[in-house]
Amino acid sequence: MKNLKKTLCFTIIISILCFSFAYAGDPTLVSRLNKGLGKIQEWMIKLSTPAAAIAVGTGVFMKKFSFGDEERIVMR
């Protein structure tokens, strides 16, 4: 029984190592992942830029219409 467990563990470790190196060395897979992550990054930047502008504009209007009263600026 111990030999069976050792053999099974050894086989699993070897198969994991073989498959991980096979996929890590494939340049098409890596390039596809990089392209996909690049597209996600561009999409997130396109969404976050208007959101940041709205946040800055809101802050400017809050400061402008508080008329020097700092307690009015606090978000509740």
N, C-alpha and C positions, 0 to 999 in steps of 0.2 A: 504494500500500500504506500509506503514511503517513496519507493522508486517511482511509482505512478505519479505521485504529487510532484516530485522533483522534475520528472520528465514533462509533465503538463506545464509547470511554471516556466521551465526552460523554453519550451515551444512557444508559449505566449509571449515571453520577453523577446525572443528572436523575431517572431512575426511582427510585433509592434515596432521594433527597431527597423526592420526591413521596409515596412510600409511607410513609416515616417520619413525615412531618407528618400524613398522613391517619390513621394509627393512634394517634398521640400525642394528637390532638385529640379523639378519641372518648371522651366521658365514661362511656359504659357499659363500655367495656373497662377504663378506669382504675379505675372503681368495683368491677368484678369482681375485678381484681387486688388491690385494697386489701382487699376482703372475704376473699379467699382467703388472703392473707398474714396477716390478722388471726386467722383460724381456726387457721392453723399456729402462730402465736405463742401463742394460748390453749392449744393442745394441748401445746406444749413446756413452758409454765409448769405445766400440770397434771402432766406427767411429772417435771419437775425438782424440784418442791416435796417430794414424798415422798423422793426420792433425797437431797436436801439434809438432810432430817430424819434419815434413816438415817446419813448421814455424821457429823452432829453427835452423834447418840446413840452411835455407835461410838467417837468420840473421847472422849466423857464416860466411857464404860465402860472404855476403855483407861487413862485417867488414874486412874480410881477403883481399878482392880484392879492397878495397877502398884506400889502401896504405896510411893510415893516413889522408886522405882528408875527413873530416866529411861531406862536402856538397854532396859527392857522395852517402852517405848512405840514405839521405832523399828520401822518396818515393814520386813520383810526379804523 
